[in-house]
Amino acid sequence: MARYKNIKRTASVRHAVKFWWNVVKNYDDHVYDQDFFDIVACNLRRDEVAAIIGGNFSDKELKPLVEAKDEKLELDRDNSCFMLKRIWNEKPLRKKCRAVLKIMRDRILRKFVPGEEDVRFERRFAELCRFLGLDRTESDLFMLMYVRMATVFDDFPEDATTSDRPQYYAMAVDRSYPEVLTAMSKNGRLARYNCMTDEYWFNQREFG
């Protein structure tokens, strides 16, 4: 988490939030890795997260979680990631959980207003993508890989293997799985220009 808090570029944070939110929208299964919610935990206080949850879920809705024998929900004690994971995994509450996460997303974005440094970062990144001839999908994937290297948004809802990663990348950039598979193929520009490693990470040796 520390490396995320030390990122100075607001643009990186805003892109991380955008990609994370796309996964929240597109994923509808169990969250196994609570670190998926680190982006909230790093940017909103624990008590702030608890207050948003308490203000949007009724006591009746939370009662099964509060009274559970295993993984009992305790808003006054639990860390943010556990609270969100616990509520998300209660399927009847998932739709409302998304709405609550949207409130948190908007609150985070209001904390990171782009400045001149961020404008320069966006301009340089766009120039690099044009130089490499990347299309919109490839450019978004390239940015996603950078964000996963530079911020805390490097965890998906479950521990993804290399072969699983493209399906989560597709969710994050909000594109179809076949489109992303094509863009990330060995014959694609991202691979040809060494934008990514064989494990689909940002290639720091080439672009770090």
C-alpha positions in Angstrom: 0.0 0.0 0.0 2.8 2.4 0.7 3.9 2.6 -2.9 0.4 3.6 -3.9 0.3 6.4 -1.4 3.6 7.7 -2.7 2.5 8.0 -6.3 2.5 11.7 -7.1 0.7 11.6 -10.4 -3.0 12.1 -9.9 -3.4 10.8 -13.5 -2.2 7.3 -12.4 -4.6 7.2 -9.5 -7.6 8.3 -11.6 -6.8 5.7 -14.3 -6.5 3.1 -11.5 -9.9 4.0 -10.2 -11.4 3.9 -13.7 -10.0 0.4 -14.4 -11.0 -0.9 -11.0 -14.5 0.4 -11.4 -14.8 -1.3 -14.8 -14.0 -4.6 -13.1 -16.6 -3.9 -10.4 -19.2 -3.3 -13.1 -18.2 -6.4 -15.2 -17.4 -8.9 -12.5 -20.3 -10.8 -10.8 -18.8 -13.6 -8.8 -17.2 -14.3 -5.5 -14.3 -12.1 -4.5 -11.5 -14.3 -3.0 -8.8 -11.7 -2.7 -9.8 -8.8 -0.5 -6.9 -6.8 -1.7 -9.1 -6.1 -4.7 -10.6 -3.3 -2.5 -7.2 -1.8 -1.6 -7.9 1.1 -3.8 -10.7 2.1 -1.4 -8.7 1.3 1.7 -5.8 3.4 0.6 -7.8 6.5 -0.1 -10.7 6.6 2.3 -10.4 6.2 6.1 -11.7 3.0 7.7 -14.3 4.9 9.7 -15.4 6.7 6.5 -15.9 3.4 4.7 -17.9 2.0 7.7 -20.1 5.1 7.8 -20.9 4.9 4.1 -21.8 1.2 4.5 -23.9 1.9 7.6 -25.7 4.8 5.9 -26.7 2.7 2.9 -27.5 -0.7 4.2 -30.2 -1.3 6.8 -29.7 -3.2 10.0 -32.0 -5.9 8.5 -29.8 -6.3 5.4 -26.6 -6.5 7.5 -28.1 -8.7 10.2 -27.1 -12.1 8.7 -23.5 -10.9 8.4 -23.4 -9.3 11.8 -24.7 -12.5 13.4 -22.7 -14.9 11.3 -20.6 -17.5 13.1 -17.8 -17.3 10.6 -16.4 -14.0 9.2 -18.7 -11.9 11.3 -19.1 -8.4 10.1 -18.1 -5.7 12.7 -18.3 -2.2 11.2 -16.7 -0.7 14.3 -13.6 -3.0 14.0 -13.1 -4.6 10.6 -10.7 -3.2 8.0 -12.2 -1.7 4.9 -11.2 -4.5 2.5 -12.7 -7.2 4.7 -16.0 -5.3 5.1 -16.4 -4.8 1.4 -15.4 -8.3 0.5 -17.8 -9.7 3.1 -20.8 -7.6 1.8 -19.9 -8.2 -1.9 -19.9 -12.0 -1.3 -23.4 -11.9 0.1 -25.1 -12.2 -3.3 -28.4 -10.6 -2.4 -26.5 -7.5 -1.4 -24.2 -7.3 -4.4 -26.3 -4.9 -6.5 -26.4 -2.4 -3.6 -22.8 -3.1 -2.9 -22.0 -1.8 -6.4 -24.0 1.3 -5.7 -22.1 1.9 -2.4 -18.7 1.3 -4.2 -19.7 3.9 -6.7 -20.2 6.4 -3.9 -16.7 5.5 -2.7 -15.3 5.8 -6.2 -16.7 9.3 -6.6 -15.4 10.4 -3.3 -11.9 9.2 -4.2 -11.9 10.9 -7.5 -12.9 14.2 -5.9 -9.6 14.0 -3.9 -7.5 13.7 -7.0 -8.0 16.8 -9.2 -5.7 16.8 -12.3 -3.0 19.4 -12.4 -0.3 20.5 -14.9 1.9 17.5 -14.2 -1.0 15.1 -14.9 -1.7 16.9 -18.2 1.9 16.5 -19.2 1.8 12.8 -18.2 -1.3 12.2 -20.4 0.2 14.1 -23.3 3.5 12.1 -23.2 1.7 8.8 -22.9 -0.6 9.6 -25.9 2.5 10.6 -27.9 4.2 7.3 -27.0 1.1 5.3 -28.1 0.9 7.2 -31.4 4.6 6.5 -32.0 4.0 2.8 -31.4 0.9 2.9 -33.6 -1.3 1.5 -30.8 -5.1 1.6 -31.3 -7.5 2.6 -28.5 -7.7 -0.9 -27.0 -4.0 -1.4 -27.1 -3.4 2.0 -25.6 -5.9 1.2 -22.7 -4.2 -2.1 -22.1 -0.8 -0.4 -22.1 -2.0 2.1 -19.5 -3.6 -0.7 -17.4 -0.3 -2.5 -17.3 1.5 0.7 -16.2 -1.1 1.3 -13.6 -0.8 -2.2 -12.2 2.9 -1.6 -11.9 2.7 1.9 -10.4 -0.3 1.7 -8.1 -2.0 -0.6 -5.6 -4.5 -1.8 -8.2 -2.6 -5.0 -9.0 -5.0 -7.5 -7.5 -8.1 -8.9 -9.2 -11.0 -10.5 -7.4 -9.2 -13.8 -7.4 -5.6 -14.9 -7.7 -5.2 -14.9 -11.5 -2.7 -17.0 -13.3 -1.0 -15.7 -16.4 -3.5 -17.5 -18.6 -6.4 -16.0 -16.6 -5.1 -12.4 -16.8 -6.6 -11.4 -20.2 -10.1 -12.0 -19.0 -9.6 -9.6 -16.1 -7.8 -7.1 -18.4 -10.9 -7.3 -20.7 -13.1 -6.4 -17.7 -10.8 -3.6 -16.7 -10.6 -1.9 -20.1 -14.3 -2.7 -20.7 -13.7 -4.6 -24.0 -14.6 -8.0 -25.2 -12.4 -10.9 -24.3 -11.6 -11.9 -27.9 -10.6 -8.3 -28.7 -8.2 -8.2 -25.8 -6.8 -11.7 -26.6 -6.0 -10.4 -30.1 -4.4 -7.2 -28.8 -2.3 -9.2 -26.3 -1.2 -11.9 -28.7 2.4 -12.6 -29.5 1.8 -11.1 -33.0 0.2 -8.0 -31.6 2.0 -4.6 -31.3 2.1 -4.7 -27.5 4.3 -7.8 -27.7 6.2 -6.8 -30.8 7.3 -3.5 -29.2 8.1 -5.1 -25.8 5.4 -3.1 -24.1 4.6 -6.1 -21.9 6.4 -9.1 -20.4 5.4 -12.7 -21.2 3.2 -12.6 -18.0 1.3 -9.5 -19.3 3.0 -7.0 -16.9 4.3 -3.6 -17.9 7.8 -4.0 -19.3 9.8 -1.7 -16.9 13.1 -2.6 -18.6 11.9 -1.1 -21.8 9.7 1.7 -20.6 10.5 2.2 -16.9 
